[in-house]
Amino acid sequence: MTLYQWFVFFLFIQIVHFLGTWKLYEAAGRKKWEAAIPVYNAIVLMKIISRPTWWTLLLFIPIINLIMFPVIWVETLRTFGKRSQLDTILGIVTCGLYIFYVNYTQKLEYNKERSLHPKNKTADTVSSLLFAIIVATLVHTYFVQPYTIPTSSLEKSLLIGDFLFVSKVNYGARVPMTTVALPMVHDSIPSTKRKSYLSYPLLPYLRLPGIEDHIKRTDIVVFNWPVDTVHYFFEPKGKPGVIKPIDKKSNYVKRCLGIPG
């Protein structure tokens, strides 16, 4: 998708949000128009559900937002008295559209002083697990990523099975292009042969600034195989390649010998 298409999609989401929540804003003592202003409406919503306003930033981080949106749907429902297990399930499986039903058909009672603590051990475990996944995904995607060496091509320096951490800060982390994917995995679900992502929609290519400008000769680097990638390592040759998004192509680790200039 192009930036223009993403912008149109963003505006569409804002319209859906306004239509589905404006009565909730009013019930919480806010103005109707506050539900219509992009970004600001999310900040106000965080205040309504008594959650940190910096959660708004997480809604714009690829992959992380897939976790945050269901969390906010559930938190919104609970703030207005919908705390049952059925309410939680409906809020998630309908992708938040259950809030439309609550917004237009239910008597809205804003519970500003509701308890933010999990009501049982299971809820506490789920909450802690989600927090851990979010933090780990942020570190994994933008700072440091663990790898295991799969081949012997660098056996004088790195052996098969060696475990190492690769910095993404030095040359700048690449923002994920795949917007719908499982966190902390690459191109397939572990122990299965199924893709861990959807090929559409995709974000445009974007790399964040790094602390180093250029790769130096003899540096060991990890990169994505630029052509269509392989199915799996260590399998007989002859199978065709698989076309994948740039950020899901096979990872290779090599020593840099040739550089431009």
VEXDREN-2710 file (C-alpha; in Angstrom, 1 decimal):
% VEXDREN-2710
k/r/px/py/pz
1/MET/0.0/0.0/0.0
2/THR/1.1/3.5/-0.8
3/LEU/1.3/6.3/1.8
4/TYR/-1.8/7.8/0.3
5/GLN/-3.7/4.5/0.7
6/TRP/-2.5/4.3/4.3
7/PHE/-3.7/7.9/4.9
8/VAL/-7.1/7.1/3.5
9/PHE/-7.3/3.9/5.7
10/PHE/-6.3/5.9/8.7
11/LEU/-9.1/8.4/8.1
12/PHE/-11.5/5.6/7.7
13/ILE/-10.5/4.1/11.0
14/GLN/-11.0/7.5/12.6
15/ILE/-14.5/7.7/11.2
16/VAL/-15.3/4.2/12.5
17/HIS/-13.9/5.2/15.9
18/PHE/-16.0/8.3/16.1
19/LEU/-19.2/6.5/15.1
20/GLY/-18.6/3.7/17.6
21/THR/-17.5/5.7/20.7
22/TRP/-18.8/9.3/20.8
23/LYS/-21.5/8.4/23.3
24/LEU/-18.9/6.8/25.5
25/TYR/-16.9/10.0/25.5
26/GLU/-20.0/12.0/26.5
27/ALA/-20.8/9.5/29.3
28/ALA/-17.3/10.0/30.6
29/GLY/-17.8/13.8/30.7
30/ARG/-15.9/14.6/27.6
31/LYS/-17.1/16.4/24.4
32/LYS/-18.5/14.6/21.4
33/TRP/-16.0/16.3/19.1
34/GLU/-13.0/14.9/21.1
35/ALA/-13.8/11.4/19.6
36/ALA/-13.4/12.8/16.1
37/ILE/-9.9/14.4/16.2
38/PRO/-7.2/11.9/15.1
39/VAL/-4.6/11.0/17.7
40/TYR/-6.1/13.4/20.2
41/ASN/-9.1/11.1/20.5
42/ALA/-6.8/8.2/21.5
43/ILE/-5.1/10.4/24.1
44/VAL/-8.5/11.3/25.6
45/LEU/-9.6/7.7/25.5
46/MET/-6.5/6.6/27.5
47/LYS/-7.5/9.2/30.2
48/ILE/-11.1/7.8/30.1
49/ILE/-10.0/4.2/30.7
50/SER/-7.3/5.4/33.2
51/ARG/-4.4/4.1/31.3
52/PRO/-1.1/5.9/30.5
53/THR/-1.3/8.4/27.6
54/TRP/1.9/7.0/26.1
55/TRP/-0.1/3.9/25.2
56/THR/-1.2/6.0/22.2
57/LEU/2.3/5.7/20.8
58/LEU/2.1/1.9/20.9
59/LEU/-0.9/2.0/18.6
60/PHE/1.3/3.3/15.7
61/ILE/4.1/0.7/16.1
62/PRO/3.7/-2.2/13.6
63/ILE/3.0/-5.6/15.3
64/ILE/2.8/-4.0/18.7
65/ASN/-0.5/-2.4/17.7
66/LEU/-2.0/-5.9/17.0
67/ILE/-1.7/-6.5/20.7
68/MET/-2.7/-3.1/21.9
69/PHE/-5.9/-2.7/20.0
70/PRO/-7.6/-5.7/21.6
71/VAL/-6.3/-4.6/25.0
72/ILE/-7.9/-1.1/24.6
73/TRP/-11.2/-2.6/23.3
74/VAL/-11.4/-4.7/26.5
75/GLU/-10.4/-1.9/28.7
76/THR/-13.0/0.4/27.2
77/LEU/-15.7/-2.1/27.7
78/ARG/-14.7/-2.7/31.3
79/THR/-14.7/1.0/32.0
80/PHE/-18.4/1.1/31.1
81/GLY/-19.4/-1.9/33.1
82/LYS/-19.0/-4.7/30.6
83/ARG/-16.6/-6.9/32.6
84/SER/-18.0/-10.4/31.9
85/GLN/-16.0/-13.0/30.0
86/LEU/-18.6/-12.9/27.2
87/ASP/-18.2/-9.1/26.9
88/THR/-14.4/-9.6/26.6
89/ILE/-14.8/-12.4/24.0
90/LEU/-17.3/-10.4/21.9
91/GLY/-15.1/-7.3/22.1
92/ILE/-12.1/-9.2/20.6
93/VAL/-13.8/-11.5/18.1
94/THR/-15.7/-8.6/16.6
95/CYS/-12.6/-6.5/16.3
96/GLY/-14.0/-3.9/18.6
97/LEU/-17.3/-3.6/16.7
98/TYR/-19.1/-4.9/19.9
99/ILE/-18.4/-1.4/21.2
100/PHE/-20.9/-0.1/18.6
101/TYR/-23.6/-2.2/20.2
102/VAL/-22.7/-0.9/23.7
103/ASN/-22.5/2.7/22.5
104/TYR/-26.0/2.8/20.9
105/THR/-28.1/0.2/22.8
106/GLN/-26.9/0.0/26.4
107/LYS/-27.3/2.4/29.3
108/LEU/-23.8/3.8/29.7
109/GLU/-22.4/4.0/33.2
110/TYR/-18.9/5.4/33.4
111/ASN/-16.8/3.8/36.2
112/LYS/-13.9/6.1/36.6
113/GLU/-12.8/4.6/39.9
114/ARG/-12.8/1.0/38.6
115/SER/-10.0/-1.3/39.9
116/LEU/-7.2/-1.7/37.4
117/HIS/-5.8/-4.8/39.1
118/PRO/-6.6/-8.2/37.5
119/LYS/-9.5/-9.9/39.3
120/ASN/-7.9/-13.3/39.4
121/LYS/-4.7/-15.2/38.9
122/THR/-5.5/-16.1/35.2
123/ALA/-6.1/-12.5/34.3
124/ASP/-2.9/-11.5/36.1
125/THR/-1.0/-14.1/34.1
126/VAL/-2.4/-12.9/30.8
127/SER/-1.7/-9.3/31.6
128/SER/1.9/-10.1/32.6
129/LEU/2.4/-12.2/29.5
130/LEU/1.1/-9.5/27.1
131/PHE/3.4/-6.9/28.8
132/ALA/6.4/-9.2/28.3
133/ILE/5.5/-9.9/24.7
134/ILE/5.2/-6.1/24.0
135/VAL/8.6/-5.3/25.6
136/ALA/10.3/-8.3/24.0
137/THR/8.9/-7.4/20.6
138/LEU/10.1/-3.8/20.8
139/VAL/13.6/-5.0/21.8
140/HIS/13.6/-7.7/19.2
141/THR/12.4/-5.4/16.4
142/TYR/14.3/-2.2/17.0
143/PHE/17.3/-2.9/19.2
144/VAL/18.8/-6.4/19.5
145/GLN/17.8/-9.7/17.8
146/PRO/19.0/-13.2/18.7
147/TYR/20.2/-15.5/16.0
148/THR/21.5/-19.1/15.7
149/ILE/24.2/-19.8/13.1
150/PRO/22.7/-22.3/10.6
151/THR/25.6/-23.1/8.3
152/SER/29.4/-23.5/8.3
153/SER/30.2/-20.7/5.9
154/LEU/32.0/-18.7/8.7
155/GLU/33.2/-21.7/10.6
156/LYS/36.6/-20.1/11.4
157/SER/34.7/-17.3/13.2
158/LEU/31.3/-18.7/13.9
159/LEU/30.3/-22.3/14.3
160/ILE/27.0/-24.1/13.5
161/GLY/24.7/-23.6/16.4
162/ASP/26.5/-20.6/17.8
163/PHE/24.0/-18.2/19.5
164/LEU/24.6/-14.5/19.1
165/PHE/22.8/-11.2/19.5
166/VAL/22.8/-8.8/16.5
167/SER/22.6/-5.0/17.1
168/LYS/20.0/-3.2/15.0
169/VAL/21.0/0.2/16.4
170/ASN/24.4/0.5/14.7
171/TYR/23.1/0.8/11.2
172/GLY/19.5/1.7/12.0
173/ALA/16.6/-0.7/12.6
174/ARG/14.2/-1.3/9.7
175/VAL/10.6/-0.7/10.5
176/PRO/8.5/-3.9/9.8
177/MET/6.8/-3.8/6.4
178/THR/4.4/-6.6/7.2
179/THR/1.7/-5.1/9.4
180/VAL/0.0/-8.4/10.3
181/ALA/2.4/-11.0/11.8
182/LEU/3.2/-13.0/14.9
183/PRO/5.6/-11.2/17.2
184/MET/9.2/-12.4/17.7
185/VAL/9.2/-14.9/14.9
186/HIS/10.5/-14.5/11.4
187/ASP/8.8/-16.0/8.3
188/SER/7.1/-19.2/9.7
189/ILE/5.4/-20.4/12.8
190/PRO/7.8/-22.6/14.9
191/SER/7.4/-26.3/14.4
192/THR/5.0/-25.8/11.5
193/LYS/5.3/-25.0/7.8
194/ARG/2.8/-22.1/7.9
195/LYS/3.6/-18.5/7.3
196/SER/3.7/-16.3/10.4
197/TYR/2.5/-13.2/8.5
198/LEU/0.1/-11.9/5.9
199/SER/1.6/-10.5/2.7
200/TYR/-0.9/-7.6/2.6
201/PRO/-1.1/-4.9/3.6
202/LEU/2.5/-3.7/3.6
203/LEU/4.1/-0.5/4.8
204/PRO/6.6/1.3/2.6
205/TYR/10.3/0.6/3.2
206/LEU/11.6/2.7/6.1
207/ARG/14.9/2.5/8.1
208/LEU/15.6/4.4/11.3
209/PRO/18.8/6.4/11.7
210/GLY/21.8/4.4/13.1
211/ILE/24.8/5.4/15.1
212/GLU/27.2/4.3/12.3
213/ASP/27.1/5.5/8.7
214/HIS/28.8/2.8/6.7
215/ILE/29.6/-0.9/6.9
216/LYS/33.4/-1.5/7.1
217/ARG/35.3/-4.2/5.2
218/THR/35.6/-7.5/7.1
219/ASP/32.6/-6.6/9.3
220/ILE/30.3/-9.6/10.0
221/VAL/26.8/-8.6/9.0
222/VAL/23.3/-10.1/9.0
223/PHE/21.1/-9.3/5.9
224/ASN/18.1/-10.5/4.0
225/TRP/18.8/-12.6/1.0
226/PRO/18.0/-10.1/-1.8
227/VAL/16.5/-12.5/-4.3
228/ASP/13.4/-14.8/-3.9
229/THR/14.2/-16.7/-0.7
230/VAL/14.6/-20.5/-0.1
231/HIS/11.9/-22.7/1.3
232/TYR/14.0/-24.2/4.1
233/PHE/17.7/-24.7/4.8
234/PHE/19.2/-28.1/4.4
235/GLU/16.7/-29.5/1.9
236/PRO/17.4/-30.9/-1.6
237/LYS/17.8/-28.4/-4.4
238/GLY/15.3/-28.1/-7.2
239/LYS/12.4/-26.4/-5.4
240/PRO/11.4/-23.0/-6.6
241/GLY/12.0/-19.9/-4.4
242/VAL/9.3/-18.2/-2.4
243/ILE/8.4/-14.6/-3.0
244/LYS/8.3/-12.8/0.4
245/PRO/8.2/-9.3/1.6
246/ILE/11.6/-7.7/2.1
247/ASP/11.5/-8.0/5.9
248/LYS/10.6/-11.7/5.7
249/LYS/13.2/-12.9/3.3
250/SER/15.7/-15.4/4.7
251/ASN/18.4/-14.1/7.0
252/TYR/22.0/-14.6/6.1
253/VAL/25.1/-13.9/8.1
254/LYS/28.3/-13.2/6.1
255/ARG/31.6/-11.3/6.3
256/CYS/31.6/-8.1/4.2
257/LEU/34.5/-8.1/1.8
258/GLY/33.4/-5.9/-1.1
259/ILE/32.1/-2.4/-0.5
260/PRO/31.2/0.4/-3.0
261/GLY/34.0/2.7/-4.2
END
